[in-house]
Amino acid sequence: MSEPIDKQTIIEILTSLAPEADFAALRGDEDLREALDLDSMDFMNFVIALHERSGIDIPESDYPKFRTLNGVSAYFTGQQR
């Protein structure tokens, strides 16, 4: 399945990993792992879900670009790839 990755899709994926998080208070420049208390496995599941939803291969060297909501959004709008 391939679909565009927008902020709503990113939040939907993150909600499945951190359902107790307050996404209304999440700033675009906050470190997602710290703000949402994601461990390494949660972060990997986040990247895998982004790949599955978008159909875009995500090399491990790009993982640091997914530290923030802004970074993820920019990656999928082609600003950082």
C-alpha atoms as a printed R data frame, in Angstrom:
   type eleno elety resid chain resno      x      y      z
1  ATOM     1    CA   MET     A     1  0.000  0.000  0.000
2  ATOM     2    CA   SER     A     2  1.324  3.403 -0.933
3  ATOM     3    CA   GLU     A     3 -0.068  6.662  0.353
4  ATOM     4    CA   PRO     A     4  1.243 10.162  0.911
5  ATOM     5    CA   ILE     A     5  2.733 10.768  4.330
6  ATOM     6    CA   ASP     A     6  1.301 13.927  5.828
7  ATOM     7    CA   LYS     A     7  1.210 15.189  9.404
8  ATOM     8    CA   GLN     A     8 -2.090 13.410 10.091
9  ATOM     9    CA   THR     A     9 -0.628 10.079  8.946
10 ATOM    10    CA   ILE     A    10  2.506 10.613 11.043
11 ATOM    11    CA   ILE     A    11  0.396 11.348 14.137
12 ATOM    12    CA   GLU     A    12 -1.783  8.305 13.421
13 ATOM    13    CA   ILE     A    13  1.282  6.052 13.327
14 ATOM    14    CA   LEU     A    14  2.723  7.630 16.476
15 ATOM    15    CA   THR     A    15 -0.621  7.260 18.268
16 ATOM    16    CA   SER     A    16 -0.477  3.508 17.696
17 ATOM    17    CA   LEU     A    17  2.945  3.476 19.408
18 ATOM    18    CA   ALA     A    18  2.247  5.985 22.197
19 ATOM    19    CA   PRO     A    19 -1.537  6.122 22.710
20 ATOM    20    CA   GLU     A    20 -1.216  8.038 25.990
21 ATOM    21    CA   ALA     A    21  0.752 10.928 24.460
22 ATOM    22    CA   ASP     A    22 -0.651 14.448 24.194
23 ATOM    23    CA   PHE     A    23 -0.138 15.143 20.505
24 ATOM    24    CA   ALA     A    24 -1.794 18.554 20.748
25 ATOM    25    CA   ALA     A    25  1.160 19.679 22.870
26 ATOM    26    CA   LEU     A    26  3.824 18.095 20.620
27 ATOM    27    CA   ARG     A    27  5.975 20.748 18.949
28 ATOM    28    CA   GLY     A    28  7.315 20.137 15.478
29 ATOM    29    CA   ASP     A    29 10.918 20.524 16.616
30 ATOM    30    CA   GLU     A    30 10.719 18.241 19.679
31 ATOM    31    CA   ASP     A    31 12.671 14.998 19.732
32 ATOM    32    CA   LEU     A    32  9.967 12.364 19.202
33 ATOM    33    CA   ARG     A    33 11.772  9.679 21.180
34 ATOM    34    CA   GLU     A    34 12.052 11.907 24.241
35 ATOM    35    CA   ALA     A    35  8.677 13.639 23.968
36 ATOM    36    CA   LEU     A    36  6.755 10.396 23.442
37 ATOM    37    CA   ASP     A    37  9.015  8.123 25.515
38 ATOM    38    CA   LEU     A    38  9.701  5.853 22.533
39 ATOM    39    CA   ASP     A    39 12.321  3.163 22.987
40 ATOM    40    CA   SER     A    40 14.497  1.833 20.175
41 ATOM    41    CA   MET     A    41 11.955 -0.817 19.184
42 ATOM    42    CA   ASP     A    42  9.127  1.740 19.100
43 ATOM    43    CA   PHE     A    43 11.233  4.004 16.892
44 ATOM    44    CA   MET     A    44 12.046  1.109 14.551
45 ATOM    45    CA   ASN     A    45  8.344  0.242 14.353
46 ATOM    46    CA   PHE     A    46  7.654  3.896 13.510
47 ATOM    47    CA   VAL     A    47 10.123  3.823 10.618
48 ATOM    48    CA   ILE     A    48  8.756  0.477  9.399
49 ATOM    49    CA   ALA     A    49  5.192  1.836  9.476
50 ATOM    50    CA   LEU     A    50  6.286  4.912  7.505
51 ATOM    51    CA   HIS     A    51  7.897  2.634  4.929
52 ATOM    52    CA   GLU     A    52  4.835  0.381  4.702
53 ATOM    53    CA   ARG     A    53  2.425  3.315  4.349
54 ATOM    54    CA   SER     A    54  4.531  5.257  1.843
55 ATOM    55    CA   GLY     A    55  6.083  2.440 -0.147
56 ATOM    56    CA   ILE     A    56  9.373  4.381  0.052
57 ATOM    57    CA   ASP     A    57 12.543  2.558  1.046
58 ATOM    58    CA   ILE     A    58 14.128  4.333  4.003
59 ATOM    59    CA   PRO     A    59 17.862  3.720  4.365
60 ATOM    60    CA   GLU     A    60 19.208  3.472  7.896
61 ATOM    61    CA   SER     A    61 21.391  6.514  7.187
62 ATOM    62    CA   ASP     A    62 18.171  8.579  6.958
63 ATOM    63    CA   TYR     A    63 16.827  7.538 10.381
64 ATOM    64    CA   PRO     A    64 18.226 10.646 12.127
65 ATOM    65    CA   LYS     A    65 15.950 12.755  9.916
66 ATOM    66    CA   PHE     A    66 12.990 11.213 11.760
67 ATOM    67    CA   ARG     A    67 13.897 12.670 15.153
68 ATOM    68    CA   THR     A    68 11.245 15.384 14.921
69 ATOM    69    CA   LEU     A    69  7.778 15.794 13.455
70 ATOM    70    CA   ASN     A    70  9.143 18.555 11.208
71 ATOM    71    CA   GLY     A    71 11.948 16.268 10.047
72 ATOM    72    CA   VAL     A    72  9.559 13.461  9.127
73 ATOM    73    CA   SER     A    73  7.260 15.864  7.289
74 ATOM    74    CA   ALA     A    74 10.170 17.413  5.382
75 ATOM    75    CA   TYR     A    75 11.521 13.982  4.421
76 ATOM    76    CA   PHE     A    76  8.269 12.916  2.841
77 ATOM    77    CA   THR     A    77  7.682 16.187  1.058
78 ATOM    78    CA   GLY     A    78 11.073 15.773 -0.587
79 ATOM    79    CA   GLN     A    79 12.823 18.570  1.263
80 ATOM    80    CA   GLN     A    80 15.448 16.345  2.897
81 ATOM    81    CA   ARG     A    81 15.817 13.304  0.671
